[in-house]
Each structure stands twice: as structure tokens, then as C-alpha cells.
Amino acid sequence: MTIYIDHQFHYETENLVRLFFPNDKLTVTKEMPQEKTLPFISALLSRKDGIAEINVTVETESRFSEGSKSLKSDNEKDIERAIAVCLYEQLVKVTGRYQPWGILTGVRPIKLFRRLAESGGREFAEAYFKNELLVSDEKTRLASVTEGYEKKILALSVPKSFSLYVSIPFCPSRCSYCSFVSQSVESAKKLIAPYFELLCREIEYTAKITAECGLRLESVYIGGGTPTTLDAVQLRVLTDTISSCFDMSTCREFTVEAGRPDTITEDKLRAILDGGADRISINPQTLNDAVLKVIGRKHDSAQTLNAYGLAREAGFKHINMDLIAGLPTETVESFVSTLDDICSLSPESITVHTLAMKRSSHLTMQGRMIDTDTEVPAARMLRYCEKKLTSENYHPYYLYRQTRMEGNLENVGWSKEGYDGLYNVFVMDETHTIIGCGAGAVTKLKKPCSEELERIFNYKYPYEYINGFDEMLKRKERVREYYEELAEYLSEICM
């Protein structure tokens, strides 16, 4: 597909087109081609005497649509939105498909909703989502409810708050949809011991810096990968290292992502609990054994139920479970069965992801055009989730989106009252500083009361991390420098 664009809003235009043609290779040109190759899209903008003239055409082998808008404004955001709306309208006419999130392509719609609500009130934000951004009534309502719960969590953070992320980039096997930096235990077994030793050293070093900076720890998240690929002794050392090196008196939540049920054992659970973690995530993704095989999981549904039972017996008071809507060969009926069975276990929180097909995953998303009167199965799955989970007294406490999501949908965290996943909200909202340790981790230094972020990247792969460990420690010194530079600013806003 070729897109002819003669304005500066390339990013938004390209992302909007990808919602309707997710599998087409897009070629962007700044010059009108002499011969058009279909499908072909042009998005043109001209300005004169304060008037912005917009003209959009969308042409496929079987359909053609053209639209235009005139806008009296010099505001770049207004012009960008007008181009997006005009393009969206033509894409809908040609494909017969509406997008549940309208022209929104960003990953943080709740953050946008909150800004609108703070400036004009909740009713204004809802109206803007529906009328100006063309978001459906269903998703507008979901955004509004979720933002209300997120707001309570954000209020817990103070200017010198931070959260800690620890990366364990190993898995028993690689799921076919996965795009995270992780390696199978079989291929990286020799790296685990040296990686683990250095990781603990980085955690100790990081704790000293945060203490010297006077930062307040709000939450800890050990993720990956699958942290429970470590043995019980390593898990005990890891959690003890965190608990002994950091001031845990202010820590509100300590999560370990167990992830794969086939890695969970009684001794590992005891090590995690004794080390201070109070929240664990067991991620079945589905309870359909046939689908588990398709996606490359090496466990069955019985192992999931057994792992859940072990976690309860060990004494965990907050268990989260992850599901994925839209997995290959999963039907709406089997997804409904999975959710019903998960609800019968009554975990404190349930995160429902929509399948997102990344280029680096093993699966290849198969292209299809959605008819006017149909929708992807994942949309029906999520609709059932909202109905079922609400009836079971769960509420949506955080929401985010990814590129190439099935049906252009969303990921939602649902929880019972008092069991919201705090780290999930802090990291997605970019509320405060997130300090990352381990391969692939990213430290995000957040200037309070602003949108300013500075990133410090750790090496991506375990072997790079091991070989370049001294460089990792040097990079961490930037945390100290950053807060020294902010000292005067922080003293003023903390008064």
C-alpha cells in the first residue's frame, strides 16, 4: 500500500491506516506517484489565511472514497485531529469497519482521558472521546470507569516515590506470540548462574543510590521472562536481597510474576513468600489444552489449577491470573469457559490481554478484512469479560493498548476491591521513577509534576548484560546525578 502525505503528521496518519490494513506493507511518499498501485491513500493539507484545507482519498481495487474538511485554526493539534477524522471516515467507508477506539492510536488512552477530565470535568472528557475522537460508547464508558480507579492509586505517589523492576529474562520455552526479550532455559542454561550473581550485585548497588537520593519505594515487580525458572534457593536469595537492601517500610506491593504454571513448586512459593512478596501472578492465558499446544506452552490446564491451589496453601492473599483473548484456534465459547472457570477460583485480580502480534513473535497474523456486520472474536470475548467480571464484583483499574492488537482492542486489569495492582498503574501512567535492574530493563527517571522522562537502558540480552556489567553500574550513576540536579526543584514542590 502506498500513502501519499504532504503534511508533517506522518506518524498519526500511518498508524491510523495500519488499524484498517494491519498486514499491508506501507510505503509513504511525499510526491504523487505517476502510476498508482492499489490500495492507495492520499492525505493532503494546504493552508491559506488561517484556513486549513484537508483532502483525503482512499482507493482499493473495488472501492473509492474521497472527503474534505475546512478548518479555521492555527492549532497544530486541532489540524492533526481533523486530518485523522477525515481519513478515518474514508477508511470506514471503504472497509466497512469501525474502530472501537476511533482515531486513537496511542497506548495510554486513560492518561489522555484524565487530562481532559482535569481540564473540563468527566462529562467533558466523555463527550470529547465520543464526538471528537470517535471512540465508541462502550470504550468511552470503560475509559471513564477505569480512570476513576486509577486516580485513587496515583494519589498514593509523592514527588520522591519510585518503583523497582527486576528482570529475569528466561522462560522454560518461548510462547509463539511472545516478543519479549527472553530465552529458553534449555538454550541459556549456562547463563543463568552468572547472570543471577550479577543481578543481585546490581540490586545492591541500586539500593545504595536510591537511599542516598532519599527516594521512597512504593512497589516492587519481579518480571521477565518467567522469574520462577529460577530454583527455590535463587528465588529466596533474590527476594531476600531486595528486602534487605531497600527500605521496605514504605513498599505497598511486592509482586513476583510466576507466569508459567509448570515452573511453580511448593518450595519456590515458600521462598517467594518468606522473601516478602505479597502478590503473585499465575498466567494460564487459556484453560483450553489444545490452544496451549498451539501457542507453545508446555503445560496443561490441570497444572494451572494445581499451581493455583499450591499458592493458596502457601498463604498468598493476592493472586493475579492473566488471560489472552484472541489466541489462535481459541473460540468465543472456549474463552468463555476459561473465564468462568477462572472466576470460580476467585483470584483477587484478573488481567485480560488482547493478542498483539509483534513482528518478533513466531506466529504470523493472517490478514482478513472485517465485514460491516461482523467483528473479530476477541471483541466478543472482551464484551463477555466486562459483563462477567463486573457481575463477580471485579472492577477495571488499569488499561493500556499495543500496536497490532487483534481488533484494535485493549488490555485491562480487573480486581476486587482493595486488590488493584499498583505497579501496573504506576508504570503505565508513568507516575513516578521506575528503576530497572537486569537485562532488558529500562530505568525511567520522572520529573515530578511534569511530563519529562529520561531513560537509562540496560543491555538487552543476558550475555550482553554479563559482559558489560561494569558499564551497567556506570549508567546507574545517572540516577544519583539526576536527583542532585533536581534537588532545588524537589525542595520547592515538597514544601
Backbone torsions as a table, in degrees:
resi	resn	phi	psi	omega
1	MET	NA	137.5	178.0
2	THR	-109.9	134.8	176.6
3	ILE	-119.9	120.3	176.4
4	TYR	-96.7	117.1	-177.6
5	ILE	-125.3	128.4	178.1
6	ASP	-117.8	27.9	177.3
7	HIS	-133.4	176.3	-173.2
8	GLN	-88.2	-2.3	-175.0
9	PHE	-92.5	53.3	-176.2
10	HIS	-64.0	-45.8	-171.7
11	TYR	-58.8	-50.9	-178.8
12	GLU	-64.2	-40.6	-180.0
13	THR	-62.9	-47.8	-179.6
14	GLU	-62.5	-45.3	-178.3
15	ASN	-64.9	-35.0	178.8
16	LEU	-67.4	-41.8	178.3
17	VAL	-62.7	-38.2	-178.5
18	ARG	-63.7	-26.0	177.5
19	LEU	-63.0	-34.0	-176.8
20	PHE	-94.3	-27.4	179.5
21	PHE	-128.4	69.1	-170.9
22	PRO	-66.2	-20.8	-173.7
23	ASN	-109.5	0.6	179.6
24	ASP	-84.0	143.1	172.4
25	LYS	-79.1	124.1	-176.1
26	LEU	-97.1	131.2	174.7
27	THR	-117.4	119.9	-178.4
28	VAL	-101.3	132.5	179.0
29	THR	-129.9	148.1	177.5
30	LYS	-98.3	0.4	178.6
31	GLU	-125.8	137.6	179.3
32	MET	-64.9	120.5	-179.6
33	PRO	-67.5	147.0	179.2
34	GLN	-67.3	-36.6	176.0
35	GLU	-122.7	123.4	-178.1
36	LYS	-83.6	135.2	172.2
37	THR	-104.2	123.8	-176.7
38	LEU	-85.4	146.2	-1.5
39	PRO	-69.1	151.1	-177.5
40	PHE	-138.1	136.9	179.6
41	ILE	-131.9	137.7	171.9
42	SER	-126.9	137.6	178.0
43	ALA	-131.4	107.0	-171.0
44	LEU	-114.0	145.3	179.0
45	LEU	-137.4	129.4	172.7
46	SER	-130.9	151.2	-177.2
47	ARG	-131.9	137.9	177.8
48	LYS	-158.3	126.8	177.1
49	ASP	54.0	41.4	177.4
50	GLY	78.3	5.5	179.1
51	ILE	-107.0	127.4	176.4
52	ALA	-99.4	120.7	178.6
53	GLU	-103.9	124.1	-176.5
54	ILE	-117.3	134.2	176.9
55	ASN	-137.3	128.6	-177.1
56	VAL	-130.1	136.3	171.7
57	THR	-128.7	142.9	175.5
58	VAL	-130.7	124.4	-176.3
59	GLU	-134.3	127.5	171.9
60	THR	-117.5	-174.8	-179.3
61	GLU	-66.1	-23.5	-175.8
62	SER	-117.5	-13.5	-174.9
63	ARG	-140.2	155.8	178.7
64	PHE	-144.2	137.5	176.3
65	SER	-145.0	142.1	-179.7
66	GLU	-135.7	140.6	179.2
67	GLY	-147.4	157.4	179.6
68	SER	-144.5	156.5	177.3
69	LYS	-143.5	147.0	172.0
70	SER	-116.8	134.2	-175.9
71	LEU	-134.7	123.2	176.5
72	LYS	-90.8	90.3	-177.9
73	SER	-167.3	147.3	172.5
74	ASP	-107.4	1.7	-179.1
75	ASN	-74.6	119.7	-174.9
76	GLU	-63.4	-37.4	179.7
77	LYS	-65.6	-40.3	178.7
78	ASP	-64.4	-41.0	-179.8
79	ILE	-67.4	-43.0	177.9
80	GLU	-59.4	-43.5	179.7
81	ARG	-66.2	-38.8	179.6
82	ALA	-64.1	-40.0	176.4
83	ILE	-62.4	-44.1	-179.2
84	ALA	-62.8	-42.3	179.8
85	VAL	-64.2	-44.8	179.9
86	CYS	-62.5	-43.8	178.3
87	LEU	-64.1	-44.3	-179.7
88	TYR	-58.1	-45.2	-178.1
89	GLU	-60.4	-39.1	179.9
90	GLN	-73.2	-37.4	178.4
91	LEU	-63.8	-38.4	177.1
92	VAL	-63.5	-43.4	-179.1
93	LYS	-63.5	-38.4	-176.9
94	VAL	-77.8	-39.1	-175.2
95	THR	-95.1	-20.8	-175.1
96	GLY	73.3	18.6	-174.1
97	ARG	-123.2	132.5	174.9
98	TYR	-100.5	150.4	177.7
99	GLN	-101.0	129.6	-177.1
100	PRO	-61.2	-28.5	178.9
101	TRP	-103.0	19.3	175.0
102	GLY	57.3	-130.1	-177.8
103	ILE	-88.9	0.9	-179.6
104	LEU	-70.8	128.9	177.2
105	THR	-122.1	-4.9	-177.8
106	GLY	-76.1	163.9	-176.2
107	VAL	-87.8	-12.2	-174.0
108	ARG	-122.7	66.4	-179.9
109	PRO	-65.2	-27.3	-179.1
110	ILE	-69.6	-35.5	177.7
111	LYS	-63.2	-41.1	177.0
112	LEU	-65.1	-44.1	180.0
113	PHE	-59.2	-41.7	-179.0
114	ARG	-63.3	-43.2	178.9
115	ARG	-60.5	-41.5	179.1
116	LEU	-66.0	-41.8	-179.4
117	ALA	-66.4	-36.6	179.9
118	GLU	-69.0	-30.7	-178.3
119	SER	-87.4	-32.3	-175.2
120	GLY	-134.0	1.0	-179.1
121	GLY	97.3	162.5	-175.7
122	ARG	-64.5	-40.6	180.0
123	GLU	-63.0	-39.5	177.4
124	PHE	-62.8	-44.1	-179.6
125	ALA	-62.1	-43.1	179.6
126	GLU	-64.1	-43.2	179.7
127	ALA	-64.9	-39.8	180.0
128	TYR	-65.0	-43.1	177.9
129	PHE	-57.8	-46.3	-174.7
130	LYS	-76.4	-43.3	-171.8
131	ASN	-90.3	-36.1	-175.8
132	GLU	-98.1	-31.4	-178.8
133	LEU	-106.0	-5.0	175.0
134	LEU	63.4	28.8	176.3
135	VAL	-75.2	141.3	-178.2
136	SER	-65.4	158.8	177.3
137	ASP	-57.9	-41.4	-177.9
138	GLU	-60.8	-47.9	-177.3
139	LYS	-76.1	-29.8	175.5
140	THR	-63.9	-44.0	178.5
141	ARG	-62.1	-43.6	179.3
142	LEU	-61.5	-43.0	179.2
143	ALA	-62.0	-42.6	-177.6
144	SER	-65.4	-45.4	179.9
145	VAL	-65.2	-45.1	-178.8
146	THR	-61.8	-43.4	-179.1
147	GLU	-60.6	-35.3	179.3
148	GLY	-62.0	-40.4	178.3
149	TYR	-75.1	-38.7	177.7
150	GLU	-60.1	-38.6	-176.0
151	LYS	-57.8	-38.8	179.7
152	LYS	-65.6	-36.9	-179.6
153	ILE	-70.9	-42.8	-178.3
154	LEU	-61.7	-29.3	-178.7
155	ALA	-67.7	-15.2	179.6
156	LEU	-74.5	-22.4	-175.3
157	SER	-82.2	143.3	176.2
158	VAL	-119.9	169.0	-174.3
159	PRO	-53.8	-31.2	-178.5
160	LYS	-104.3	21.4	176.2
161	SER	-74.5	152.5	169.8
162	PHE	-153.0	162.5	173.9
163	SER	-124.8	153.9	-176.8
164	LEU	-111.1	130.5	173.4
165	TYR	-116.4	132.1	179.5
166	VAL	-122.0	125.9	-173.8
167	SER	-99.9	126.6	170.4
168	ILE	-116.5	91.7	-169.2
169	PRO	-85.8	45.8	179.0
170	PHE	-129.2	144.9	177.8
171	CYS	-136.5	154.9	176.5
172	PRO	-62.8	-31.8	173.6
173	SER	-160.3	164.8	-177.2
174	ARG	-96.3	123.2	176.9
175	CYS	-68.4	147.9	-172.9
176	SER	-67.7	-21.9	-179.0
177	TYR	-95.6	-2.5	-169.3
178	CYS	-77.7	140.5	175.5
179	SER	-125.3	5.4	179.8
180	PHE	-74.4	159.1	176.9
181	VAL	-77.8	98.0	177.4
182	SER	-150.0	152.3	-179.6
183	GLN	-125.8	147.2	178.9
184	SER	-68.9	147.7	179.9
185	VAL	-59.1	-37.3	-178.4
186	GLU	-60.2	-42.1	-176.5
187	SER	-84.9	-18.2	-173.8
188	ALA	-125.1	21.4	-174.1
189	LYS	-57.1	-39.5	-177.5
190	LYS	-69.1	-18.6	-177.6
191	LEU	-86.0	-21.2	-170.6
192	ILE	-61.3	-49.0	-176.6
193	ALA	-62.7	-51.6	178.4
194	PRO	-65.3	-34.8	177.4
195	TYR	-62.9	-45.8	-177.4
196	PHE	-62.1	-42.5	179.7
197	GLU	-60.7	-45.4	-179.7
198	LEU	-69.8	-35.4	178.6
199	LEU	-59.6	-45.2	178.9
200	CYS	-62.6	-36.0	176.8
201	ARG	-65.8	-40.5	178.7
202	GLU	-64.6	-40.4	178.7
203	ILE	-61.1	-45.0	179.2
204	GLU	-61.2	-43.9	-179.1
205	TYR	-64.5	-42.3	-179.7
206	THR	-64.9	-40.0	-179.7
207	ALA	-61.3	-39.9	178.9
208	LYS	-62.6	-43.0	-178.9
209	ILE	-65.0	-45.7	-178.1
210	THR	-65.3	-35.1	177.7
211	ALA	-66.1	-43.3	179.3
212	GLU	-64.1	-30.8	179.5
213	CYS	-83.2	-7.7	179.8
214	GLY	70.9	30.6	-178.7
215	LEU	-82.0	153.4	-177.5
216	ARG	-110.7	120.0	-178.2
217	LEU	-78.6	124.5	-179.5
218	GLU	-101.8	-39.6	-177.2
219	SER	-153.9	155.1	177.1
220	VAL	-126.7	137.1	178.5
221	TYR	-135.2	116.7	173.5
222	ILE	-99.5	112.8	-175.2
223	GLY	-130.9	-164.9	-177.0
224	GLY	-175.4	-139.9	15.6
225	GLY	61.5	-166.7	178.4
226	THR	-131.1	100.4	-178.7
227	PRO	-54.6	-30.9	-178.6
228	THR	-79.3	11.3	164.9
229	THR	-73.7	-20.1	172.1
230	LEU	-68.1	153.4	177.7
231	ASP	-81.7	174.7	-174.3
232	ALA	-62.2	-39.5	179.7
233	VAL	-63.2	-45.4	179.7
234	GLN	-64.3	-40.6	178.7
235	LEU	-63.2	-39.0	178.7
236	ARG	-65.8	-43.3	178.9
237	VAL	-63.8	-42.9	-178.2
238	LEU	-62.8	-51.6	-178.6
239	THR	-67.4	-36.3	177.2
240	ASP	-66.0	-38.1	178.3
241	THR	-61.1	-45.4	178.7
242	ILE	-63.8	-48.8	-175.3
243	SER	-66.2	-31.5	-178.3
244	SER	-86.4	-27.5	-176.2
245	CYS	-88.0	-32.1	-179.1
246	PHE	-100.5	154.8	172.4
247	ASP	-77.9	104.0	-175.3
248	MET	-88.6	2.0	-175.2
249	SER	-65.3	-24.1	179.7
250	THR	-102.3	-3.9	-175.3
251	CYS	-72.1	122.6	-175.7
252	ARG	-91.3	-18.6	-173.6
253	GLU	-159.1	136.5	180.0
254	PHE	-134.2	106.3	-174.2
255	THR	-108.6	139.3	167.9
256	VAL	-120.7	123.6	179.7
257	GLU	-85.7	97.5	178.4
258	ALA	-70.3	-36.1	171.7
259	GLY	66.8	-84.3	-172.6
260	ARG	-87.0	117.6	-178.5
261	PRO	-57.7	-28.4	-178.0
262	ASP	-74.4	-2.4	177.2
263	THR	-105.5	0.4	-173.3
264	ILE	-95.0	126.1	176.7
265	THR	-132.2	164.1	-178.2
266	GLU	-61.2	-42.2	-177.8
267	ASP	-69.7	-32.3	176.2
268	LYS	-68.1	-41.9	179.2
269	LEU	-62.5	-41.1	179.1
270	ARG	-64.6	-40.3	179.1
271	ALA	-62.6	-42.3	179.6
272	ILE	-64.0	-46.7	-177.5
273	LEU	-66.5	-43.7	179.1
274	ASP	-65.0	-27.2	179.7
275	GLY	-79.2	-3.2	174.4
276	GLY	108.5	-6.0	179.4
277	ALA	-72.2	134.4	-177.7
278	ASP	-116.0	1.6	-179.4
279	ARG	-139.5	133.3	179.8
280	ILE	-129.3	146.1	179.1
281	SER	-116.2	119.7	176.3
282	ILE	-110.4	119.9	-168.2
283	ASN	-115.0	91.7	178.8
284	PRO	-72.1	-29.5	-173.5
285	GLN	67.4	-43.0	173.7
286	THR	-159.1	156.3	173.3
287	LEU	-105.7	15.9	176.5
288	ASN	-92.7	109.8	-174.8
289	ASP	-61.8	-34.8	179.6
290	ALA	-65.6	-39.7	178.9
291	VAL	-69.3	-38.2	177.6
292	LEU	-56.6	-39.5	178.2
293	LYS	-66.3	-40.3	-178.3
294	VAL	-62.8	-38.3	-175.7
295	ILE	-89.4	2.3	173.7
296	GLY	89.1	15.6	176.4
297	ARG	-79.7	139.7	-177.1
298	LYS	-101.4	23.5	177.6
299	HIS	-130.9	168.9	176.0
300	ASP	-118.9	177.1	-175.7
301	SER	-65.0	-31.0	179.2
302	ALA	-62.2	-36.8	178.7
303	GLN	-67.9	-33.4	176.1
304	THR	-62.8	-48.1	-178.7
305	LEU	-64.6	-37.4	178.5
306	ASN	-66.3	-43.2	179.6
307	ALA	-62.7	-40.0	178.6
308	TYR	-62.6	-44.5	179.1
309	GLY	-61.8	-40.6	178.6
310	LEU	-62.9	-40.9	179.8
311	ALA	-64.3	-39.9	177.1
312	ARG	-65.0	-46.3	-179.6
313	GLU	-62.8	-32.4	179.8
314	ALA	-70.2	-24.1	176.9
315	GLY	114.8	12.0	178.6
316	PHE	-69.7	128.8	-178.7
317	LYS	-96.2	-13.4	177.4
318	HIS	-133.7	106.4	176.4
319	ILE	-114.5	126.0	174.2
320	ASN	-103.4	146.8	175.7
321	MET	-131.2	133.8	-179.1
322	ASP	-100.8	138.2	172.6
323	LEU	-126.2	157.8	176.0
324	ILE	-125.0	123.5	175.7
325	ALA	-88.9	135.6	175.9
326	GLY	94.3	17.2	178.2
327	LEU	-65.1	149.6	179.3
328	PRO	-55.8	132.7	179.2
329	THR	72.2	-3.9	176.6
330	GLU	-74.5	131.6	176.0
331	THR	-98.4	163.8	176.8
332	VAL	-59.4	-40.3	-178.0
333	GLU	-63.9	-42.7	-178.8
334	SER	-73.1	-31.5	175.5
335	PHE	-66.1	-42.7	177.9
336	VAL	-59.4	-41.8	178.7
337	SER	-62.4	-42.7	177.9
338	THR	-60.5	-49.1	-177.7
339	LEU	-62.6	-41.3	178.6
340	ASP	-60.9	-42.2	-179.8
341	ASP	-67.7	-38.9	177.7
342	ILE	-64.7	-42.9	178.9
343	CYS	-61.9	-32.8	179.4
344	SER	-66.5	-23.8	175.6
345	LEU	-76.0	-25.6	179.3
346	SER	62.6	52.3	172.8
347	PRO	-66.4	156.2	-177.0
348	GLU	-69.8	-28.9	177.8
349	SER	-146.5	151.6	-179.7
350	ILE	-135.7	126.0	176.6
351	THR	-106.2	125.2	-178.7
352	VAL	-110.6	109.5	177.6
353	HIS	-94.0	153.7	168.5
354	THR	-102.9	137.1	-178.6
355	LEU	-55.4	127.8	175.9
356	ALA	-121.0	118.2	-175.7
357	MET	-91.8	102.1	178.5
358	LYS	-87.7	154.8	-178.6
359	ARG	-61.2	-30.1	-176.2
360	SER	-87.2	1.0	176.9
361	SER	-83.0	160.9	-177.3
362	HIS	-75.1	-30.9	179.6
363	LEU	-74.5	148.8	174.0
364	THR	-114.4	120.5	-179.9
365	MET	-66.7	129.9	-179.5
366	GLN	-88.4	128.5	-175.9
367	GLY	-71.7	144.8	174.1
368	ARG	-159.0	145.5	175.8
369	MET	-95.1	132.8	-177.9
370	ILE	-86.9	126.5	178.4
371	ASP	-66.5	160.6	-176.4
372	THR	-58.0	-38.7	-173.6
373	ASP	-100.6	18.9	178.4
374	THR	-129.9	169.8	176.5
375	GLU	-148.5	161.6	-179.5
376	VAL	-64.9	148.7	179.5
377	PRO	-55.2	-33.3	-179.0
378	ALA	-58.9	-32.1	179.1
379	ALA	-64.7	-41.0	178.3
380	ARG	-69.6	-34.0	177.2
381	MET	-63.2	-45.3	-179.2
382	LEU	-68.6	-34.0	177.7
383	ARG	-64.2	-39.6	177.3
384	TYR	-67.3	-38.4	178.0
385	CYS	-55.5	-49.0	-177.4
386	GLU	-60.9	-43.1	-179.6
387	LYS	-66.9	-48.1	-176.0
388	LYS	-67.8	-49.3	-174.7
389	LEU	-68.3	-35.6	175.9
390	THR	-62.8	-41.5	179.4
391	SER	-66.9	-23.5	179.0
392	GLU	-94.3	14.2	176.0
393	ASN	68.6	32.8	168.5
394	TYR	-98.9	152.5	175.8
395	HIS	-130.4	154.0	178.3
396	PRO	-80.6	121.7	-176.8
397	TYR	-113.3	-15.1	170.7
398	TYR	-155.1	156.1	-174.0
399	LEU	-152.4	137.0	172.5
400	TYR	-149.9	167.8	-176.9
401	ARG	-128.6	161.2	178.0
402	GLN	-132.5	163.1	175.0
403	THR	-72.9	153.0	177.3
404	ARG	58.7	34.7	176.0
405	MET	-78.1	143.0	176.2
406	GLU	-57.2	122.9	177.6
407	GLY	69.4	12.4	-178.3
408	ASN	53.3	48.3	-174.3
409	LEU	-99.6	-135.3	-172.2
410	GLU	-158.4	167.0	171.3
411	ASN	-109.6	135.0	-176.9
412	VAL	-132.9	133.4	171.8
413	GLY	-94.5	125.6	179.3
414	TRP	-114.1	141.5	179.0
415	SER	-148.7	160.7	170.7
416	LYS	-80.4	162.2	-177.7
417	GLU	-56.1	128.3	178.3
418	GLY	88.1	3.8	-176.7
419	TYR	-126.3	28.1	176.0
420	ASP	-63.0	142.9	177.1
421	GLY	-82.0	101.7	-171.1
422	LEU	-64.9	-45.6	-178.0
423	TYR	-58.0	-40.2	-179.3
424	ASN	-56.0	-42.3	-179.2
425	VAL	-72.8	-44.9	-179.1
426	PHE	-58.4	-44.4	-175.2
427	VAL	-74.9	-37.2	-177.5
428	MET	-75.1	-35.6	178.9
429	ASP	-79.4	-15.6	-173.5
430	GLU	58.9	48.5	-175.7
431	THR	-68.6	-49.7	-177.7
432	HIS	-143.0	-178.9	-178.5
433	THR	-61.1	134.6	171.5
434	ILE	-113.6	121.3	178.9
435	ILE	-104.4	122.4	-176.0
436	GLY	-104.5	138.4	174.9
437	CYS	-124.7	139.0	178.1
438	GLY	106.5	170.6	-178.2
439	ALA	-64.1	133.7	178.5
440	GLY	81.7	-6.6	-178.6
441	ALA	-75.2	146.7	177.9
442	VAL	-123.9	124.8	173.2
443	THR	-86.7	129.8	178.1
444	LYS	-118.2	108.5	179.9
445	LEU	-87.2	118.3	-173.6
446	LYS	-108.5	123.6	173.6
447	LYS	-78.0	118.9	-176.7
448	PRO	-58.1	149.6	176.4
449	CYS	59.7	31.7	177.7
450	SER	-154.4	177.7	176.1
451	GLU	-103.4	9.7	-176.3
452	GLU	-75.0	131.2	177.9
453	LEU	-132.9	142.2	172.0
454	GLU	-126.5	132.6	-174.9
455	ARG	-107.8	142.4	172.3
456	ILE	-123.8	120.5	-174.8
457	PHE	-99.2	129.7	167.4
458	ASN	-81.7	161.2	175.7
459	TYR	-59.6	147.4	-169.5
460	LYS	-75.8	-46.7	-173.3
461	TYR	-104.0	151.6	-177.5
462	PRO	-54.6	-41.3	-178.9
463	TYR	-67.3	-33.8	176.1
464	GLU	-67.8	-42.0	179.8
465	TYR	-60.3	-45.0	-179.7
466	ILE	-64.6	-47.5	-177.1
467	ASN	-69.9	-28.4	-176.7
468	GLY	-111.6	29.2	-172.7
469	PHE	-60.4	-42.2	-180.0
470	ASP	-59.2	-35.0	177.1
471	GLU	-66.4	-35.3	177.8
472	MET	-59.7	-44.7	-179.3
473	LEU	-65.4	-37.3	177.2
474	LYS	-61.6	-42.4	-179.4
475	ARG	-63.5	-34.0	-179.4
476	LYS	-65.2	-22.9	178.3
477	GLU	-61.6	-22.1	178.8
478	ARG	-63.0	-27.9	177.9
479	VAL	-61.1	-46.6	179.4
480	ARG	-62.0	-46.8	-179.7
481	GLU	-60.2	-42.0	-177.5
482	TYR	-59.4	-47.6	-177.5
483	TYR	-75.4	-24.8	171.7
484	GLU	-65.9	-40.8	178.5
485	GLU	-66.8	-28.7	-178.4
486	LEU	-90.4	-1.0	-171.3
487	ALA	-53.0	-49.4	-178.3
488	GLU	-65.8	-43.3	179.1
489	TYR	-60.2	-44.3	-178.8
490	LEU	-66.5	-36.9	179.8
491	SER	-64.6	-31.5	179.9
492	GLU	-75.2	-44.1	-175.9
493	ILE	-80.6	-15.8	179.6
494	CYS	-91.7	-3.5	-179.3
495	MET	-68.0	NA	NA
